[in-house]
Amino acid sequence: MTLGNQTSTRSKDEIHIFAPWAFSLFGIVFLTIVVLFVTIVGRDPKAPPLVTRCLLGMLAGAVLGCYAVLIGYVNQDAGRRGMSRLLWTLIAIFVPNGLGIVLYFVLRKPRAVTCPQCNAAVEPGFSYCPSCRNRLRPACPHCQRSVDPGDKFCPYCGGTLELGAGVSSAPAIQPH
C-alpha cells in the first residue's frame, strides 16, 4: 500500500524484522549485567544493599540489552532497504552514545516497492516502473502530472480528477 512517497508499515511488521539472535543477545546481556552488578559490586565494603544492586543491574542490563537489539535492527533494516549492512552495523556499534543508531534512522533510504506488473524493485515516488514502463501512480488527464489517489482536483492545473473524467489510475504497488 502506498501513501504519497512512503510505504506504510505497521509496528507489528517492523517487529518481525528483528533477528531471533537479537532477542537472545538481549537476554544474555541483561543477565550478564545483573550478575555482574550483584557479584562484583557486592564485593565492595561500601556496596549498596542487595535489592538496590539487583535493581541497578536490571536497569543497566535493560539499557544495554536494548542497545544490542537496536544494533540487530539496524543490521536487518539496512539489508531490507538495500544499504550496506556491515557499514551501518559498524557505525551503530562504534559511534559513541547511541549516535550511530540515531544517524542511521536519520539517513536511511526509503523502502523500495515492487511493480505490480513485472515485480521489479522500484524507488518510492516513481510514477513509472523503470523496467516495464508501467504507470505506478494515477495521473491528471489534463497535465499528465502524478496526483494522489484521493484527490478530486489536480494540485498543478486545477483540472477535475473524477473517474469519469479520464483519470488514468494505477494499481497499488506493494512493499519490497
Buried (B, 14 or more C-beta within 10 A) or exposed (E): EBEEEEBEEEEEEEEEBBEEEBBEBBEBBBBBBBEBBBEEBEEEEEBBEEEEBBBBBBEBBBEBBBBBBBBBBBBBBBBBBEBEBEEBBBBBBEBEEBEBBEBBEEEBEEBBBBBBBEEBBBEBBBBBBEEEEBBBBBBBBBEEBBBEEEEEEBEEEEBBBEEEEEBEEBEEBEBB
